[in-house]
Amino acid sequence: MKVHTIEIEKPLKEVYRAFNDPSNLPRWIQGLQRTEPISGTPGEVGSVSKQIYLERGRTIEMIETITDREPGRSFAGTLETPGMNATMRVEFQDRGAKTILRFSGDFEPCSLMMRVMLPFMKGAISKRQVGDLNKFKQLVEAGEL
């Protein structure tokens, strides 16, 4: 499981609010076009939503299920696609005027092709996650989320 940690120069309350606002997601997650609720209350444990991405001219749909949520502390879920499943966890630490955000994720291939490709994709996935987190940090610190 890969872990990424960033320090954001904003209080926890602001960071957590910005992170949990679904309308903000396409602004900082590369390729995400929109999120469509399927069931449950969005952002709450047990809720299910469809995330629609545009990747190299192709539409990719992921099903996200929220598995854990402690307001102001953590958020966890799963993402399912036809070829791969992922688990993710985000933890928030209050540092007064700053917030530490720790993201961890793990991937499990569901097809033979993905089992073969995943070792080659892990570096690109990690780089993308870091890029998304840095974009989030930049937007939050600029007061744009």
BELCOR-V533810 format. One record per residue. N is the residue number from 1. SS is DSSP state (alpha for helix, beta for strand, coil for the rest). OMEGA is omega in whole degrees, -180 to 180 (* if undefined). D_LAST is the distance of its C-alpha to the last C-alpha in whole Angstrom. Layout:
N|SS|OMEGA|D_LAST  N|SS|OMEGA|D_LAST
This chain:
1|coil|-180|28  2|beta|180|26  3|beta|176|24  4|beta|-180|21  5|beta|175|19  6|beta|176|17  7|beta|-178|16  8|beta|-177|13  9|coil|176|13  10|coil|178|12  11|coil|-178|13  12|alpha|-177|14  13|alpha|179|12  14|alpha|-178|9  15|alpha|-178|9  16|alpha|179|11  17|alpha|-179|9  18|alpha|-179|6  19|alpha|-174|9  20|coil|177|11  21|coil|-177|9  22|alpha|-180|11  23|alpha|178|9  24|alpha|-171|7  25|alpha|-179|10  26|alpha|180|11  27|alpha|-178|9  28|alpha|176|10  29|coil|-177|13  30|coil|175|16  31|coil|-178|18  32|beta|180|16  33|beta|-180|17  34|beta|176|16  35|beta|-179|17  36|beta|177|20  37|beta|176|21  38|beta|179|25  39|beta|179|26  40|coil|177|25  41|coil|-177|22  42|coil|179|18  43|coil|-180|17  44|coil|180|20  45|coil|180|23  46|coil|180|25  47|coil|-179|23  48|beta|177|23  49|beta|177|21  50|beta|174|22  51|beta|-177|19  52|beta|-178|21  53|beta|170|20  54|beta|-177|22  55|beta|178|24  56|coil|178|26  57|coil|179|27  58|beta|175|28  59|beta|178|26  60|beta|178|25  61|beta|176|25  62|beta|176|24  63|beta|-179|24  64|beta|175|22  65|beta|178|23  66|beta|-176|22  67|beta|-179|25  68|beta|177|23  69|beta|172|21  70|beta|-176|21  71|coil|-180|18  72|coil|-177|17  73|coil|-175|19  74|beta|-177|19  75|beta|179|18  76|beta|179|21  77|beta|176|22  78|beta|174|24  79|beta|-179|24  80|beta|172|27  81|coil|179|28  82|coil|-176|32  83|coil|-174|32  84|beta|173|30  85|beta|-180|29  86|beta|170|26  87|beta|179|25  88|beta|177|22  89|beta|177|21  90|beta|178|18  91|beta|-179|19  92|beta|177|17  93|beta|-180|19  94|beta|176|19  95|beta|180|20  96|coil|180|19  97|coil|-179|17  98|beta|176|16  99|beta|173|15  100|beta|177|17  101|beta|-180|16  102|beta|-180|19  103|beta|174|19  104|beta|-180|22  105|beta|179|23  106|beta|-176|27  107|beta|178|28  108|beta|179|32  109|beta|-179|33  110|coil|-180|35  111|coil|179|37  112|alpha|-180|40  113|alpha|-180|38  114|alpha|176|35  115|alpha|180|37  116|alpha|-174|38  117|alpha|-173|35  118|alpha|179|33  119|alpha|180|34  120|alpha|-177|34  121|alpha|-173|30  122|alpha|180|29  123|alpha|180|28  124|alpha|179|26  125|alpha|180|24  126|alpha|179|23  127|alpha|180|22  128|alpha|178|20  129|alpha|178|18  130|alpha|178|18  131|alpha|178|17  132|alpha|180|14  133|alpha|178|13  134|alpha|176|13  135|alpha|177|11  136|alpha|179|8  137|alpha|-179|10  138|alpha|-179|10  139|alpha|179|6  140|alpha|-178|5  141|alpha|178|9  142|coil|-179|8  143|coil|-177|6  144|coil|177|4  145|coil|*|0
